[in-house]
Amino acid sequence: MLRGNRKRVVFACWLLPVLILFLLSISTPANYSVCYENEYTNNEHCAPYTIGPLIVFEILKFFTAYNGAITAIATGVIAYFTYTIWRASDDSLSHSRQVERAYVSADAKVIFRGKTEIVGTGRIIAMPELPDSWLSIVLDNNGKTAAFVDEIAVVTCGVEMLTPKPDYRNSERLADISLSPGAREIPTFRFDMRTVAGKIVYGRVYYTDIYKQRHSSGFIRHILSSMATSVEAAPEYTAWD
């Protein structure tokens, strides 16, 4: 696209003077007489000139007379054109990174462990205790490239203790997780359901994309006895960048 724009600009620069010469040639006679008066005899003498070479001569004379100013103007035009190319390239690169970067999200999910059976010689010889459950903080990567998660903040509080804006102080947990593109429900920290049931759990995941840019995204859930439901909260709780 940039090469196409440059070709069009160069073509326009060549076309403009040609067009001016063409308009002058069709709007003026083919021949032109230049007359001058002799200062001694007071007689007027006229000499015929062909208009095309005369116009070219006058244009060249103009460019010669104002060479410095024309050079300065041309330099300014080239500088502006270079700047527009740089801006277009920079915008294109930024757009490409936005499209190709990682987009990591976190969520709180209730996990159930089903019954398992120990089988020996073709028959059940033991049955473990009843299934239990826990709360797991899981990660997704919805981007096209990998991400490195280095920190996860998780806060637990009662419904009545939920603040207007999230407070992550003293809740950060170090992590060391590489997420491939398209990763789904990668488990991280887990909590005993007996300690979080009926409460609010919110948090934020911090990660770095392949372009060495740091990002974060948040989540918030109301934990019931068997599921995690959505919560109406300030947008700062689920904000992402």
Secondary structure, 3 states (H helix, E strand, C coil): CHHHHHHHHHHHHHHHHHHHHHHHHHHCCCEEEEEEECCCCCCEEEEEEEHHHHHHHHHHHHHHHCHHHHHHHHHHHHHHHHHHHHHHHHHHHHHHHHHHCCCEEEEEEEEECCCCCEEECCEEEECCCCCCEEEEEEEEECCCCCEEEEEEEEEEECHHHCCCCCCCCCCEEEEEEEECCCCCCEEEEEEEHHHHCCCEEEEEEEEEECCCCEEEEEEEEEECCCCEECCCCCHHHCCEC
